[in-house]
Each structure stands twice: as structure tokens, then as C-alpha cells.
Amino acid sequence: MNRSSMDGSSIDRSRKILISAVVCAFNEEEHLSSCLDSLAAQKTRLSYEVIVIDDGSTDGTRTIAMDWARRNGGVAVRHFQIVHGGLSVARNTGVDRSRGEIVAFVDADARAEPTWLENIAGPFSDPAVDVVAGRVSNLDDRQRFSRFIHRVHFEAVMRAMKDSGLTGANMAFRKNIFESEGIGFFDYFDRRGDETSLRVRYFGRNPSRKLVSAPDAVVHNQHPDRFFTWLSQQSYEGAMTAVIESCIDEHIKRAEIIAKLLVRSGALAALPIALLAAQDLPLLAVLALAFWGARMAFRARYILESMRGGVESEGPLGAIAALGVVLTGTMARDLGYLRAVPLLLLGKKIDMGQSVGSVVASWDD
């Protein structure tokens, strides 16, 4: 089995290494052409191919992909249609079908800057680097909430995580890590979260390998334009965190998960308790607020980065709005986490062939 990435091979930029740019699409007829146009316009001397994985679309995605390939003979384009299985299935198919030494992913509703491929390939010149995280910018700054949530949440998360952040809309891997480690995206994750699980598993096994950021490798992506859409995403990601910690990450012990469960549940209950106890039981109110403050302190770096983003976006009042967004978003994540963990700890059987969305929905029955 080829283990060159683990042996520290670097990218030989002098011989036009082939990069596979993988676009996973499900009912993306509205956006796919723009994404593919941006990939055709790449300014790079590195040869590359574009792979479109059509995840069982029921709209015109397949026709658009095939027509685009016929019109753009200067770019190697391959299109594969699969039975709808979710994002992770599509990503794994893209890895399997790729011919490049580097496999780069971009969302179908995103647009890549002309230097994206060149810049996301650059860090692989370091033989210790196996994963590169690009930067995601907001696609439509005209939509006020979309612009705001990009600044106060998405950018804040990446700044808070420094070099350990990874977003599925813009990421690249040495293909050999999939081959040599027998590792891939869990089919169980249908919409979000699988890049997180892959990062946890791979670097848990290989702590000496590197994930680095490439801030000049930019794609522009759509962000939620409604507050409650974003809150729903946060709740889903909270459930994803629970699944990753409970079922995937062997480095996290059962006692740690229970401790996190207690902290999150206590934080959610703290503010109502403080309000109800303020008059008759002031000490209890103070203790509840202290508990809530401890939970927020755990997210202090993210909160500060979010408020900074709020100021950059909307001025001083933006910092106050950002704080409100952070607090409600944290509550939504904690609710998603609390919804999942007790059932997982009680031995709820997980069908790894079933999507998380389906499993979580079934828990309501």
C-alpha cells in the first residue's frame, strides 16, 4: 500500500502534479455552473481535473454538469452520478474516483478565487503537511444577516481555532492518507460534521502530522440569511459533536462525556434558575450565574472573536448583537448535544448506514 504521505513526501511542483477538485452536488442546478466556471478560470501551472459527484439529484444538475464538460474542453472534467446517499457518501466517491495526489473539496454553491488551487496546493510542499484548510468568504455581502453571521460566527470560529480549524467548503488532503490509513468520511454523516470526525480520527492516530491553514486559498460560499436557519444548523452541529465524541473518538472517555453533559445542562438551566431565585434565594442565583459564566468562559476566545467581527461588520452596536448571537447559538448547540448524549449513553443503537438527520428524527418517535 502506498504510504508516501506518511513517509514525508513533498509536492514536486516542477512536474505539474495533478490535483483533483471535487464538487459534490445535490440539486444544485442554480449554483453549479458558477462553481464550475470558477474552477475553469484557475490561474495555475499545475494540471488538475474537476470531478462532479452528482448525489442522486432530481433537478437539472446532471444535465448542467455534462453540458458544462462538453463546452469546456480545456479542463479535464469527469461526472459521476450516484444513488442519493448524503454528503459523506459523495465525498468518499470523489476520493475514490480522483486521480490526483491532492484531493481538494469545494462546495457546489461556492465560487473559487482564480488562485485557489495554486494556493491550497502550496502548503503541501512541506512533507509533514497532510491537510490544508482554505479560507471561506461570504458570497453575497449585500444580504445583511448573511454578511453579519459570516463575520461573527464563521470567521470567529476559524480565528478562535487558529490552525486547527477545517471547513468542508474549502479543504484539501493528500490522497494517500485515505489509502494508507483506510480512513474516509463516515457515510453516517449526511449533511455536516464529517470533516470534523475525519480530522479527529486521523490526527488522533498521527499527532506528528500537520493541518495548516492557507488564508490565500479563498472560496466564496453562501451563508444562512435567516437567524433561525442558522440556529437550526447550530443545534444539528451540537448533535454531531455528541455523536463524534460518543461513537468515534476513542480518546474521549465516558466520564468526560457525562461531565460535558452536566456542564451543558447546568448552563442551560442556570439563567432561568438565577431569574427565579433572585429575590428569595440570592445565593442560589449567584451560584447559577457563576455556573453559566464558567460555561461561557470555555468559549471565551470565540466570544471575543465574534464581538470583534461584530464591530468590523456593524460598529460598536455590532458587538452587542454578536454577543446575543453567540449566547443563543451556544444554547442551540447545547440543546442539540443534550438531545443526543443521553440516548447514546443509554446504548441507543446507531446504524452507521443511516444518516444522522434520520436517526435524530427517529428519536422523537
TAHUGI-V674972 format. One record per backbone hydrogen bond with DSSP energy under -1.0 kcal/mol. NH is the residue of the N-H (numbers start at 1). CO is the residue of the C=O. Records with the same first field share a line. If there is no record, write none. Layout:
NH: CO  CO
This chain:
7: 3
9: 4
13: 11
15: 12
19: 47
20: 102
21: 49
22: 104
23: 51
25: 53
32: 28
35: 31
36: 32
37: 33
38: 34
39: 35
40: 36
41: 37
42: 39
43: 114
44: 42
49: 19
50: 76
51: 21
52: 78
53: 23
54: 80
55: 25
56: 54
64: 60
65: 61
66: 62
67: 63
68: 64
69: 65
70: 66
71: 67
72: 68
75: 72
78: 50
80: 52
82: 54
87: 190
88: 189
90: 86
91: 87
92: 88
93: 89
94: 90
95: 91
96: 92
97: 93
98: 94
101: 18
103: 173
104: 20
105: 171
106: 22
110: 107
111: 220
113: 218
116: 113
119: 115
120: 116
121: 117
122: 118
124: 121
125: 122
126: 123
129: 126
130: 210
131: 210
132: 172
133: 212
134: 170
135: 217
137: 219
139: 221
143: 140
147: 143
148: 144
149: 145
150: 146
151: 147
152: 148
153: 149
154: 149
155: 150
157: 153
158: 154
159: 155
160: 156
161: 157
164: 161
170: 167
171: 105
172: 132
173: 103
174: 130
175: 101
177: 174
178: 175
179: 175
180: 176
181: 177
189: 186
197: 193
198: 194
199: 195
200: 196
201: 197
202: 198
203: 199
204: 200
205: 201
206: 202
209: 206
210: 128
212: 131
214: 133
217: 214
218: 216
219: 135
220: 111
221: 137
230: 226
231: 227
232: 228
233: 229
234: 230
235: 231
236: 232
237: 233
238: 234
239: 235
240: 236
241: 237
242: 238
243: 239
244: 240
245: 241
246: 242
247: 243
248: 244
249: 244
250: 248
252: 249
257: 253
258: 254
259: 255
260: 256
261: 257
262: 258
263: 259
264: 260
265: 261
266: 262
267: 263
268: 264
269: 265
270: 266
273: 269
274: 270
275: 271
276: 272
277: 273
281: 277
285: 281
286: 282
287: 283
288: 284
289: 285
290: 286
291: 287
292: 288
293: 289
294: 290
295: 291
296: 292
297: 293
298: 294
299: 296
300: 297
303: 299
304: 300
305: 301
306: 302
307: 303
308: 304
309: 305
310: 306
311: 307
312: 308
313: 309
314: 310
315: 311
318: 315
319: 316
321: 317
322: 318
323: 319
324: 320
325: 321
326: 322
327: 323
328: 324
329: 325
330: 326
331: 327
332: 328
333: 329
334: 330
335: 331
336: 332
337: 333
338: 334
339: 335
340: 336
341: 337
344: 340
345: 341
346: 342
347: 344
348: 343
354: 351
356: 188
359: 355
360: 356
361: 357
362: 358
363: 359
364: 361
365: 362
